[in-house]
């Protein structure tokens, strides 16, 4: 990072806030990373992968996934325009975890 002119500590802070748990992203870069991470969960088979590796019952998996989806969609995505990009994925997955079809 230093060779590229990037401050390693600054980059570390960007990475540490991407989950929006202990620390909320404040800088533009932190918000971009958190948003990109959340969007990736909707556009890749993240939730299907999660259900495959989990040792919880299907109903418990769905409860966990529903909570994570809400967190990703409403807390980690910082811009409505980006929420619009993944809205159809979010709505389809929401139907699935609520007992519907994809």
N, CA, C and O atoms as CSV, one atom per row, in Angstrom:
chain,resi,resn,atom,element,x,y,z
A,1,UNK,N,N,0.816,-1.190,0.000
A,1,UNK,CA,C,0.000,0.000,0.000
A,1,UNK,C,C,0.862,1.257,0.000
A,1,UNK,O,O,0.586,2.217,-0.719
A,2,UNK,N,N,1.893,1.233,0.807
A,2,UNK,CA,C,2.769,2.402,0.887
A,2,UNK,C,C,3.426,2.693,-0.459
A,2,UNK,O,O,3.593,3.852,-0.838
A,3,UNK,N,N,3.805,1.612,-1.192
A,3,UNK,CA,C,4.429,1.801,-2.499
A,3,UNK,C,C,3.480,2.482,-3.478
A,3,UNK,O,O,3.923,3.160,-4.405
A,4,UNK,N,N,2.202,2.308,-3.279
A,4,UNK,CA,C,1.184,2.925,-4.145
A,4,UNK,C,C,0.759,4.309,-3.625
A,4,UNK,O,O,-0.115,4.961,-4.197
A,5,UNK,N,N,1.390,4.731,-2.544
A,5,UNK,CA,C,1.062,6.043,-1.996
A,5,UNK,C,C,-0.172,6.056,-1.115
A,5,UNK,O,O,-0.731,7.114,-0.830
A,6,UNK,N,N,-0.592,4.878,-0.688
A,6,UNK,CA,C,-1.765,4.783,0.176
A,6,UNK,C,C,-1.340,4.604,1.622
A,6,UNK,O,O,-0.398,3.868,1.918
A,7,UNK,N,N,-2.021,5.264,2.494
A,7,UNK,CA,C,-1.761,5.148,3.924
A,7,UNK,C,C,-2.396,3.848,4.420
A,7,UNK,O,O,-3.619,3.709,4.407
A,8,UNK,N,N,-1.579,2.913,4.852
A,8,UNK,CA,C,-2.061,1.612,5.302
A,8,UNK,C,C,-3.059,1.697,6.432
A,8,UNK,O,O,-4.018,0.925,6.464
A,9,UNK,N,N,-2.862,2.609,7.355
A,9,UNK,CA,C,-3.797,2.773,8.474
A,9,UNK,C,C,-5.156,3.268,7.988
A,9,UNK,O,O,-6.197,2.846,8.490
A,10,UNK,N,N,-5.133,4.162,7.014
A,10,UNK,CA,C,-6.378,4.682,6.457
A,10,UNK,C,C,-7.150,3.554,5.764
A,10,UNK,O,O,-8.362,3.423,5.935
A,11,UNK,N,N,-6.444,2.757,4.993
A,11,UNK,CA,C,-7.077,1.628,4.303
A,11,UNK,C,C,-7.614,0.634,5.330
A,11,UNK,O,O,-8.707,0.095,5.156
A,12,UNK,N,N,-6.867,0.391,6.383
A,12,UNK,CA,C,-7.316,-0.518,7.439
A,12,UNK,C,C,-8.627,-0.024,8.054
A,12,UNK,O,O,-9.528,-0.825,8.304
A,13,UNK,N,N,-8.743,1.272,8.297
A,13,UNK,CA,C,-9.973,1.836,8.859
A,13,UNK,C,C,-11.149,1.676,7.893
A,13,UNK,O,O,-12.281,1.445,8.318
A,14,UNK,N,N,-10.878,1.799,6.610
A,14,UNK,CA,C,-11.935,1.596,5.609
A,14,UNK,C,C,-12.440,0.162,5.699
A,14,UNK,O,O,-13.648,-0.075,5.704
A,15,UNK,N,N,-11.530,-0.780,5.769
A,15,UNK,CA,C,-11.895,-2.201,5.816
A,15,UNK,C,C,-12.609,-2.539,7.124
A,15,UNK,O,O,-13.592,-3.280,7.117
A,16,UNK,N,N,-12.127,-2.007,8.233
A,16,UNK,CA,C,-12.706,-2.347,9.536
A,16,UNK,C,C,-14.146,-1.866,9.713
A,16,UNK,O,O,-14.878,-2.417,10.535
A,17,UNK,N,N,-14.557,-0.866,8.972
A,17,UNK,CA,C,-15.919,-0.348,9.131
A,17,UNK,C,C,-16.906,-0.953,8.139
A,17,UNK,O,O,-18.094,-0.637,8.207
A,18,UNK,N,N,-16.466,-1.805,7.227
A,18,UNK,CA,C,-17.351,-2.253,6.151
A,18,UNK,C,C,-18.532,-3.096,6.633
A,18,UNK,O,O,-19.527,-3.210,5.917
A,19,UNK,N,N,-18.449,-3.682,7.814
A,19,UNK,CA,C,-19.563,-4.491,8.318
A,19,UNK,C,C,-20.624,-3.649,9.023
A,19,UNK,O,O,-21.738,-4.115,9.262
A,20,UNK,N,N,-20.276,-2.424,9.350
A,20,UNK,CA,C,-21.208,-1.489,10.019
A,20,UNK,C,C,-21.645,-2.002,11.384
A,20,UNK,O,O,-22.754,-1.702,11.825
A,21,UNK,N,N,-20.813,-2.751,12.047
A,21,UNK,CA,C,-21.158,-3.304,13.361
A,21,UNK,C,C,-20.583,-2.435,14.481
A,21,UNK,O,O,-21.311,-1.658,15.098
A,22,UNK,N,N,-19.296,-2.561,14.742
A,22,UNK,CA,C,-18.685,-1.784,15.830
A,22,UNK,C,C,-18.594,-0.305,15.491
A,22,UNK,O,O,-18.798,0.552,16.350
A,23,UNK,N,N,-18.289,-0.015,14.245
A,23,UNK,CA,C,-18.103,1.370,13.810
A,23,UNK,C,C,-18.861,1.595,12.510
A,23,UNK,O,O,-18.743,0.817,11.563
A,24,UNK,N,N,-19.637,2.665,12.477
A,24,UNK,CA,C,-20.351,3.037,11.260
A,24,UNK,C,C,-19.395,3.730,10.308
A,24,UNK,O,O,-18.583,4.552,10.733
A,25,UNK,N,N,-19.482,3.410,9.031
A,25,UNK,CA,C,-18.662,4.136,8.064
A,25,UNK,C,C,-19.006,5.628,8.082
A,25,UNK,O,O,-20.173,6.011,8.159
A,26,UNK,N,N,-17.982,6.443,8.012
A,26,UNK,CA,C,-18.181,7.887,8.009
A,26,UNK,C,C,-17.653,8.531,6.736
A,26,UNK,O,O,-18.280,9.438,6.188
A,27,UNK,N,N,-16.507,8.065,6.271
A,27,UNK,CA,C,-15.932,8.678,5.068
A,27,UNK,C,C,-16.606,8.106,3.825
A,27,UNK,O,O,-17.247,7.056,3.871
A,28,UNK,N,N,-16.446,8.816,2.724
A,28,UNK,CA,C,-17.006,8.343,1.455
A,28,UNK,C,C,-16.452,6.963,1.104
A,28,UNK,O,O,-17.199,6.090,0.661
A,29,UNK,N,N,-15.167,6.763,1.295
A,29,UNK,CA,C,-14.540,5.481,0.962
A,29,UNK,C,C,-15.099,4.348,1.816
A,29,UNK,O,O,-15.324,3.246,1.316
A,30,UNK,N,N,-15.321,4.610,3.089
A,30,UNK,CA,C,-15.882,3.595,3.980
A,30,UNK,C,C,-17.302,3.241,3.546
A,30,UNK,O,O,-17.672,2.067,3.530
A,31,UNK,N,N,-18.082,4.234,3.199
A,31,UNK,CA,C,-19.458,3.991,2.763
A,31,UNK,C,C,-19.492,3.234,1.437
A,31,UNK,O,O,-20.347,2.372,1.235
A,32,UNK,N,N,-18.579,3.550,0.548
A,32,UNK,CA,C,-18.514,2.843,-0.737
A,32,UNK,C,C,-18.211,1.371,-0.519
A,32,UNK,O,O,-18.854,0.514,-1.127
A,33,UNK,N,N,-17.246,1.059,0.336
A,33,UNK,CA,C,-16.900,-0.348,0.582
A,33,UNK,C,C,-18.051,-1.096,1.253
A,33,UNK,O,O,-18.359,-2.222,0.864
A,34,UNK,N,N,-18.685,-0.495,2.246
A,34,UNK,CA,C,-19.815,-1.141,2.915
A,34,UNK,C,C,-20.948,-1.392,1.927
A,34,UNK,O,O,-21.549,-2.467,1.927
A,35,UNK,N,N,-21.237,-0.413,1.094
A,35,UNK,CA,C,-22.298,-0.550,0.094
A,35,UNK,C,C,-21.961,-1.645,-0.907
A,35,UNK,O,O,-22.808,-2.481,-1.221
A,36,UNK,N,N,-20.741,-1.647,-1.407
A,36,UNK,CA,C,-20.327,-2.669,-2.376
A,36,UNK,C,C,-20.400,-4.067,-1.770
A,36,UNK,O,O,-20.815,-5.014,-2.438
A,37,UNK,N,N,-20.006,-4.196,-0.526
A,37,UNK,CA,C,-20.067,-5.495,0.147
A,37,UNK,C,C,-21.503,-5.980,0.253
A,37,UNK,O,O,-21.795,-7.138,-0.046
A,38,UNK,N,N,-22.397,-5.100,0.676
A,38,UNK,CA,C,-23.803,-5.482,0.807
A,38,UNK,C,C,-24.404,-5.823,-0.546
A,38,UNK,O,O,-25.138,-6.803,-0.669
A,39,UNK,N,N,-24.099,-5.022,-1.566
A,39,UNK,CA,C,-24.637,-5.279,-2.900
A,39,UNK,C,C,-24.157,-6.620,-3.441
A,39,UNK,O,O,-24.901,-7.321,-4.127
A,40,UNK,N,N,-22.918,-6.973,-3.135
A,40,UNK,CA,C,-22.382,-8.256,-3.597
A,40,UNK,C,C,-23.164,-9.424,-3.016
A,40,UNK,O,O,-23.293,-10.461,-3.666
A,41,UNK,N,N,-23.684,-9.276,-1.814
A,41,UNK,CA,C,-24.471,-10.350,-1.204
A,41,UNK,C,C,-25.745,-10.622,-1.988
A,41,UNK,O,O,-26.226,-11.755,-2.007
A,42,UNK,N,N,-26.294,-9.614,-2.627
A,42,UNK,CA,C,-27.528,-9.801,-3.395
A,42,UNK,C,C,-27.261,-10.270,-4.813
A,42,UNK,O,O,-28.098,-10.966,-5.388
A,43,UNK,N,N,-26.151,-9.921,-5.385
A,43,UNK,CA,C,-25.904,-10.214,-6.787
A,43,UNK,C,C,-25.116,-11.497,-7.011
A,43,UNK,O,O,-24.944,-11.918,-8.155
A,44,UNK,N,N,-24.654,-12.099,-5.988
A,44,UNK,CA,C,-23.976,-13.383,-6.088
A,44,UNK,C,C,-24.778,-14.373,-5.246
A,44,UNK,O,O,-25.660,-13.962,-4.492
A,45,UNK,N,N,-24.497,-15.630,-5.357
A,45,UNK,CA,C,-25.302,-16.606,-4.596
A,45,UNK,C,C,-24.918,-16.689,-3.118
A,45,UNK,O,O,-24.858,-17.783,-2.556
A,46,UNK,N,N,-24.658,-15.548,-2.491
A,46,UNK,CA,C,-24.228,-15.519,-1.095
A,46,UNK,C,C,-25.213,-16.239,-0.186
A,46,UNK,O,O,-24.817,-17.085,0.616
A,47,UNK,N,N,-26.497,-15.906,-0.308
A,47,UNK,CA,C,-27.492,-16.489,0.599
A,47,UNK,C,C,-27.712,-17.965,0.314
A,47,UNK,O,O,-28.002,-18.728,1.235
A,48,UNK,N,N,-27.581,-18.384,-0.930
A,48,UNK,CA,C,-27.659,-19.812,-1.244
A,48,UNK,C,C,-26.441,-20.535,-0.683
A,48,UNK,O,O,-26.560,-21.639,-0.152
A,49,UNK,N,N,-25.272,-19.914,-0.799
A,49,UNK,CA,C,-24.049,-20.489,-0.225
A,49,UNK,C,C,-24.201,-20.603,1.281
A,49,UNK,O,O,-23.842,-21.626,1.865
A,50,UNK,N,N,-24.729,-19.565,1.918
A,50,UNK,CA,C,-24.917,-19.589,3.365
A,50,UNK,C,C,-25.792,-20.766,3.773
A,50,UNK,O,O,-25.467,-21.474,4.726
A,51,UNK,N,N,-26.893,-20.982,3.068
A,51,UNK,CA,C,-27.798,-22.070,3.436
A,51,UNK,C,C,-27.124,-23.422,3.239
A,51,UNK,O,O,-27.438,-24.380,3.946
A,52,UNK,N,N,-26.206,-23.507,2.293
A,52,UNK,CA,C,-25.502,-24.769,2.033
A,52,UNK,C,C,-24.517,-25.110,3.153
A,52,UNK,O,O,-24.372,-26.282,3.503
A,53,UNK,N,N,-23.845,-24.120,3.715
A,53,UNK,CA,C,-22.815,-24.407,4.726
A,53,UNK,C,C,-23.340,-24.376,6.155
A,53,UNK,O,O,-22.643,-24.798,7.077
A,54,UNK,N,N,-24.548,-23.886,6.349
A,54,UNK,CA,C,-25.075,-23.743,7.698
A,54,UNK,C,C,-25.484,-25.084,8.285
A,54,UNK,O,O,-25.930,-25.977,7.565
A,55,UNK,N,N,-25.329,-25.218,9.586
A,55,UNK,CA,C,-25.785,-26.429,10.265
A,55,UNK,C,C,-27.102,-26.181,11.001
A,55,UNK,O,O,-27.547,-27.022,11.781
A,56,UNK,N,N,-27.729,-25.017,10.751
A,56,UNK,CA,C,-29.011,-24.692,11.366
A,56,UNK,C,C,-30.147,-25.330,10.572
A,56,UNK,O,O,-29.976,-25.711,9.414
A,57,UNK,N,N,-31.302,-25.437,11.210
A,57,UNK,CA,C,-32.484,-25.906,10.490
A,57,UNK,C,C,-32.829,-24.884,9.415
A,57,UNK,O,O,-32.397,-23.734,9.487
A,58,UNK,N,N,-33.597,-25.296,8.430
A,58,UNK,CA,C,-33.954,-24.405,7.339
A,58,UNK,C,C,-34.714,-23.178,7.848
A,58,UNK,O,O,-34.474,-22.066,7.379
A,59,UNK,N,N,-35.624,-23.371,8.800
A,59,UNK,CA,C,-36.371,-22.215,9.308
A,59,UNK,C,C,-35.450,-21.252,10.053
A,59,UNK,O,O,-35.632,-20.038,9.959
A,60,UNK,N,N,-34.458,-21.772,10.796
A,60,UNK,CA,C,-33.491,-20.907,11.475
A,60,UNK,C,C,-32.594,-20.189,10.464
A,60,UNK,O,O,-32.268,-19.015,10.637
A,61,UNK,N,N,-32.201,-20.899,9.416
A,61,UNK,CA,C,-31.401,-20.270,8.364
A,61,UNK,C,C,-32.160,-19.105,7.753
A,61,UNK,O,O,-31.604,-18.027,7.541
A,62,UNK,N,N,-33.439,-19.335,7.474
A,62,UNK,CA,C,-34.247,-18.293,6.845
A,62,UNK,C,C,-34.401,-17.086,7.769
A,62,UNK,O,O,-34.390,-15.948,7.301
A,63,UNK,N,N,-34.543,-17.318,9.056
A,63,UNK,CA,C,-34.629,-16.202,10.004
A,63,UNK,C,C,-33.327,-15.396,9.997
A,63,UNK,O,O,-33.347,-14.166,9.966
A,64,UNK,N,N,-32.211,-16.099,10.025
A,64,UNK,CA,C,-30.910,-15.445,10.009
A,64,UNK,C,C,-30.701,-14.692,8.701
A,64,UNK,O,O,-30.251,-13.546,8.701
A,65,UNK,N,N,-31.033,-15.344,7.583
A,65,UNK,CA,C,-30.857,-14.704,6.281
A,65,UNK,C,C,-31.765,-13.488,6.137
A,65,UNK,O,O,-31.349,-12.467,5.589
A,66,UNK,N,N,-33.000,-13.587,6.624
A,66,UNK,CA,C,-33.926,-12.454,6.527
A,66,UNK,C,C,-33.372,-11.253,7.289
A,66,UNK,O,O,-33.424,-10.125,6.799
A,67,UNK,N,N,-32.846,-11.494,8.478
A,67,UNK,CA,C,-32.270,-10.405,9.276
A,67,UNK,C,C,-31.047,-9.807,8.577
A,67,UNK,O,O,-30.884,-8.587,8.540
A,68,UNK,N,N,-30.196,-10.664,8.027
A,68,UNK,CA,C,-29.002,-10.180,7.331
A,68,UNK,C,C,-29.378,-9.403,6.080
A,68,UNK,O,O,-28.772,-8.374,5.780
A,69,UNK,N,N,-30.368,-9.886,5.353
A,69,UNK,CA,C,-30.811,-9.174,4.152
A,69,UNK,C,C,-31.308,-7.778,4.497
A,69,UNK,O,O,-30.988,-6.811,3.806
A,70,UNK,N,N,-32.087,-7.673,5.560
A,70,UNK,CA,C,-32.597,-6.364,5.975
A,70,UNK,C,C,-31.434,-5.452,6.371
A,70,UNK,O,O,-31.408,-4.276,6.009
A,71,UNK,N,N,-30.488,-5.997,7.109
A,71,UNK,CA,C,-29.305,-5.244,7.532
A,71,UNK,C,C,-28.526,-4.759,6.307
A,71,UNK,O,O,-28.185,-3.581,6.197
A,72,UNK,N,N,-28.254,-5.685,5.396
A,72,UNK,CA,C,-27.508,-5.315,4.193
A,72,UNK,C,C,-28.242,-4.237,3.402
A,72,UNK,O,O,-27.643,-3.247,2.980
A,73,UNK,N,N,-29.532,-4.435,3.207
A,73,UNK,CA,C,-30.299,-3.559,2.332
A,73,UNK,C,C,-30.542,-2.176,2.941
A,73,UNK,O,O,-30.425,-1.164,2.251
A,74,UNK,N,N,-30.875,-2.133,4.211
A,74,UNK,CA,C,-31.258,-0.860,4.820
A,74,UNK,C,C,-30.162,-0.159,5.604
A,74,UNK,O,O,-30.210,1.058,5.781
A,75,UNK,N,N,-29.168,-0.914,6.079
A,75,UNK,CA,C,-28.119,-0.299,6.899
A,75,UNK,C,C,-26.815,-0.130,6.121
A,75,UNK,O,O,-26.184,0.924,6.193
A,76,UNK,N,N,-26.412,-1.150,5.386
A,76,UNK,CA,C,-25.103,-1.115,4.737
A,76,UNK,C,C,-25.095,-0.420,3.382
A,76,UNK,O,O,-24.046,0.059,2.952
A,77,UNK,N,N,-26.213,-0.352,2.708
A,77,UNK,CA,C,-26.258,0.363,1.433
A,77,UNK,C,C,-26.632,1.806,1.744
A,77,UNK,O,O,-27.712,2.083,2.267
A,78,UNK,N,N,-25.738,2.707,1.419
A,78,UNK,CA,C,-25.876,4.091,1.852
A,78,UNK,C,C,-26.636,4.988,0.879
A,78,UNK,O,O,-26.993,6.110,1.239
A,79,UNK,N,N,-26.892,4.527,-0.339
A,79,UNK,CA,C,-27.537,5.378,-1.326
A,79,UNK,C,C,-28.737,4.671,-1.948
A,79,UNK,O,O,-28.673,3.491,-2.292
A,80,UNK,N,N,-29.824,5.413,-2.083
A,80,UNK,CA,C,-31.041,4.862,-2.692
A,80,UNK,C,C,-30.788,4.382,-4.115
A,80,UNK,O,O,-31.341,3.366,-4.537
A,81,UNK,N,N,-29.958,5.104,-4.852
A,81,UNK,CA,C,-29.672,4.702,-6.231
A,81,UNK,C,C,-29.028,3.315,-6.279
A,81,UNK,O,O,-29.279,2.545,-7.206
A,82,UNK,N,N,-28.208,3.000,-5.292
A,82,UNK,CA,C,-27.559,1.684,-5.245
A,82,UNK,C,C,-28.551,0.632,-4.754
A,82,UNK,O,O,-28.510,-0.516,-5.197
A,83,UNK,N,N,-29.435,1.017,-3.846
A,83,UNK,CA,C,-30.491,0.097,-3.419
A,83,UNK,C,C,-31.354,-0.299,-4.611
A,83,UNK,O,O,-31.765,-1.453,-4.735
A,84,UNK,N,N,-31.627,0.671,-5.492
A,84,UNK,CA,C,-32.426,0.389,-6.682
A,84,UNK,C,C,-31.770,-0.674,-7.568
A,84,UNK,O,O,-32.466,-1.469,-8.200
A,85,UNK,N,N,-30.448,-0.690,-7.617
A,85,UNK,CA,C,-29.713,-1.652,-8.447
A,85,UNK,C,C,-29.978,-3.086,-7.991
A,85,UNK,O,O,-30.076,-3.988,-8.822
A,86,UNK,N,N,-30.094,-3.305,-6.683
A,86,UNK,CA,C,-30.260,-4.665,-6.164
A,86,UNK,C,C,-31.682,-4.960,-5.692
A,86,UNK,O,O,-31.947,-6.038,-5.161
A,87,UNK,N,N,-32.595,-4.013,-5.880
A,87,UNK,CA,C,-33.957,-4.174,-5.363
A,87,UNK,C,C,-34.622,-5.465,-5.834
A,87,UNK,O,O,-35.237,-6.160,-5.026
A,88,UNK,N,N,-34.517,-5.802,-7.107
A,88,UNK,CA,C,-35.191,-7.017,-7.601
A,88,UNK,C,C,-34.608,-8.275,-6.958
A,88,UNK,O,O,-35.345,-9.217,-6.669
A,89,UNK,N,N,-33.290,-8.300,-6.732
A,89,UNK,CA,C,-32.661,-9.437,-6.049
A,89,UNK,C,C,-33.149,-9.515,-4.601
A,89,UNK,O,O,-33.504,-10.585,-4.106
A,90,UNK,N,N,-33.158,-8.362,-3.936
A,90,UNK,CA,C,-33.616,-8.287,-2.551
A,90,UNK,C,C,-35.057,-8.791,-2.435
A,90,UNK,O,O,-35.364,-9.602,-1.562
A,91,UNK,N,N,-35.927,-8.317,-3.305
A,91,UNK,CA,C,-37.332,-8.714,-3.239
A,91,UNK,C,C,-37.517,-10.204,-3.521
A,91,UNK,O,O,-38.330,-10.860,-2.870
A,92,UNK,N,N,-36.774,-10.740,-4.482
A,92,UNK,CA,C,-36.864,-12.171,-4.789
A,92,UNK,C,C,-36.365,-13.010,-3.614
A,92,UNK,O,O,-37.003,-13.992,-3.235
A,93,UNK,N,N,-35.235,-12.629,-3.042
A,93,UNK,CA,C,-34.693,-13.364,-1.900
A,93,UNK,C,C,-35.601,-13.250,-0.689
A,93,UNK,O,O,-35.745,-14.204,0.075
A,94,UNK,N,N,-36.207,-12.100,-0.514
A,94,UNK,CA,C,-37.129,-11.903,0.602
A,94,UNK,C,C,-38.335,-12.849,0.467
A,94,UNK,O,O,-38.777,-13.447,1.448
A,95,UNK,N,N,-38.858,-12.975,-0.763
A,95,UNK,CA,C,-39.964,-13.930,-0.991
A,95,UNK,C,C,-39.500,-15.349,-0.670
A,95,UNK,O,O,-40.240,-16.124,-0.064
A,96,UNK,N,N,-38.283,-15.688,-1.073
A,96,UNK,CA,C,-37.753,-17.036,-0.863
A,96,UNK,C,C,-37.640,-17.359,0.630
A,96,UNK,O,O,-38.080,-18.422,1.066
A,97,UNK,N,N,-37.055,-16.453,1.411
A,97,UNK,CA,C,-36.872,-16.738,2.839
A,97,UNK,C,C,-38.185,-16.682,3.598
A,97,UNK,O,O,-38.276,-17.182,4.719
A,98,UNK,N,N,-39.192,-16.086,3.005
A,98,UNK,CA,C,-40.524,-16.062,3.627
A,98,UNK,C,C,-41.402,-17.195,3.118
A,98,UNK,O,O,-42.623,-17.158,3.272
A,99,UNK,N,N,-40.779,-18.204,2.509
A,99,UNK,CA,C,-41.497,-19.405,2.095
A,99,UNK,C,C,-42.035,-19.391,0.696
A,99,UNK,O,O,-42.798,-20.278,0.312
A,100,UNK,N,N,-41.652,-18.398,-0.077
A,100,UNK,CA,C,-42.114,-18.327,-1.448
A,100,UNK,C,C,-41.099,-18.883,-2.412
A,100,UNK,O,O,-40.216,-19.654,-2.035
A,101,UNK,N,N,-41.227,-18.494,-3.633
A,101,UNK,CA,C,-40.332,-18.943,-4.696
A,101,UNK,C,C,-39.354,-17.830,-5.038
A,101,UNK,O,O,-39.610,-16.655,-4.775
A,102,UNK,N,N,-38.227,-18.221,-5.631
A,102,UNK,CA,C,-37.262,-17.222,-6.097
A,102,UNK,C,C,-37.779,-16.505,-7.314
A,102,UNK,O,O,-37.101,-15.627,-7.847
